Amino acid sequence: MKWHRMGLPTKRYLLKSALILFFFVFIFDRFADELIEHELNKFDQNIINWVQGLIYPQLTTIMKIFTVLGSTTALILFLIISVALMIWQKKRWEALFLVIAISGGALFNQLLKWVFHRQRPTLHRLIEETGYSFPSGHSMVSFIFYGMLGMLFYMFLVSSLPKVIITLISIALILMIGISRIYLGVHYPSDVLAGFAAGGAWLVICLMGLRLVLEYRGTSNKG
C-alpha cells in the first residue's frame, strides 16, 4: 500500500510504532552487547539478590502460577480460545495476526537463544528448566501474546474505563511472569528484560502489519 493513499491516523500510528520499535531494538541491542562483553554479572546479581531475598513458601506458590501462565501449554490453550472467539466475532484478520505473532515470536526466540548460547543460572533454583537462557522465552512470548490481546481489546472496546483496566491487567501480568522467572531461579534479570525488548519489537511489527492490512481492506471496500 502506497504511503500517499494511507489515512492520516494510520500514518501517525505507523510513525509512532516505528519510534517504539526503534526503542525496543535499542534496548535489546544494549543487553546483547553487554552479554557479549561479559558485563552483565553485577547488574544481574544485584537484582537476583533482591528478588530471591523475598522468597517464602506462599509467594513461591504464587510465582509458580504466574510462570505457568507464560508456559507453552497455557499460551497455546489461551491462543486457541482467543482465535476461536475472534473468528466467532468475525475478527479474522486479528485472529490471523495473533497466530502469526505467537508462532513467529516463539521461533524468533529459539533463534536468539541459539545465537547467544547463554547458560541458565544455577544458584537457588526452585524449579527445573532446560535450554538456553537469553532471551527469556516466557518473557518474550508472554509480552507478545498478552500485549497483543491487550491491544486488540483496546481496539475493540469503546468505553475508556475497560480500556484502562485491560491495559493495566496486561502490563501487570507480563511483568509478574517476567519476575517469576527471576524469583524461581531459571533466568537472569537481563534475560527477562531482553525478552521483553525482543517481544516488544516483534509485537510492534505485527501490529503495524495488522494496521496496514485493515487500512488496505478499508480503502478497498470504499473503492
Phi, psi and omega in degrees: 000131183285146184301318185291343180270352181283151174287156181301318178301322179291320177300315179296318179300315182292321179293316177296320179296321179297321177294318178294321178299315178300319180299312181296318180297319179299314180298314179298317180300321180295315179294319179297318180295316179295326178295314179298324181276001180059044183243021182258354188301312182294316178303310182295315186294322180298317180288318178302315180300320181289312183294313182284349172288347179270000188298128166205159192306314182296319179292325177299318177299317179297316181295325177295324177295315179297320181292329175295323180295342176256008182281161179301316182299313181295317182293322177296317179299311180295326179295315179299315179297314182297315181296317179299316180294321180293318178296320178300324179272010179062034174255062189290321180292322177297319178297317180298315182289332174295317177296316179298318181298313183290310183295316178295319179296319179296317178294319178299319179298316179297322177297314180295319177300317180294323181294317188267337174051041180274131178283151179288157174297151184244352183271133171053055175278134178260343173221167179253138176222155177241170178092175181284168194254329191247124352275165181297123179292319177303312183293316184292309185286327175295320177300317181294310186291304183289329175293318179295315178300316179300317180292321179293318175299320179300322179288321185284322186284152181256314183288148183289319184299311176301325178298316180295317181296313180298318180298314181295319178297316180299313181296314181298318181296315179299314180297316182292325176297317178297314180297324181299328180291326176287314181302317183279357171081019183253357177214149170282153176305322179294329174299315183294312182294321176295325176296318176299316182294314179294319177296319178297319179297314180293322178299315180298318179300316180294320179293324176296318178297317178298317180298320179295318179296314180295323177295316181297316180294323178295319179292319181295319180295324179290325181285000000 
